[in-house]
Amino acid sequence: MDLKNKAIASLVCGVLAVISVFTGVFALAGLIIGIVGIILSVNIRKELQAIGDNVETDPGLKEVKNMSMAGLICSIIGTAIAGIGFLCAACIVGTIGIAACSQAM
């Protein structure tokens, strides 16, 4: 998989992680997708650092760098918000479970 395809994949993962926050039910999926996006973005950044000085002069590599940075930012935001949403949903379910058990007695 070349760098441009990886950058596109990381950007798509980041956007899907952010969108999953608004679905509620798929917060766990957004959390996983966001982590995948972060891993892809970090790997791209490492590969670009290995290439060296050609990144700033080559327009194609500069585009890949910018897409991977946008994917990293979206993935981090989506992962953080999805993680918070998942924890809130887990707390709500736990509270409902505790309330149901205390009413049964």
C-alpha positions, -999 to +999 in steps of 0.1 A: +000+000+000+016+033-010+017+064+012-012+082-005-036+053+000-025+050+036-031+088+041-065+085+026-073+055+048-062+074+080-083+104+070-113+082+064-108+065+098-106+098+115-138+111+099-156+079+107-145+081+143-158+116+146-191+107+129-196+076+151-198+099+182-231+111+170-246+077+166-244+067+202-246+030+197-214+028+177-192+047+201-171+015+207-167+011+169-156+047+167-131+041+194-116+012+175-116+030+142-100+060+157-072+039+171-066+024+137-065+059+122-039+070+147-017+040+141-019+046+103-011+083+106+019+076+129+033+050+105+030+074+076+048+101+096+076+077+103+079+067+067+080+103+056+107+110+082+127+081+067+124+097+032+140+129+045+142+163+029+123+154-003+090+158+017+090+196+016+100+199-021+078+171-036+042+183-039+029+147-038+047+139-005+036+172+010+000+163+002+005+130+019+020+147+049-010+171+052-035+143+047-018+122+074-018+152+098-055+158+092-062+121+097-042+121+129-061+151+143-095+137+133-086+103+148-074+118+181-105+139+184-128+110+174-111+086+197-113+109+227-149+118+222-160+083+214-141+071+245-159+096+267-193+087+250-186+050+256-178+056+293-209+077+297-230+050+281-214+023+303-221+044+335-258+049+324-263+012+318-246+004+352-268+029+370-299+015+354-288-020+364-282-010+400-315+008+402-333-022+388-316-045+413-324-023+443-361-021+432-364-058+430-355-063+466 
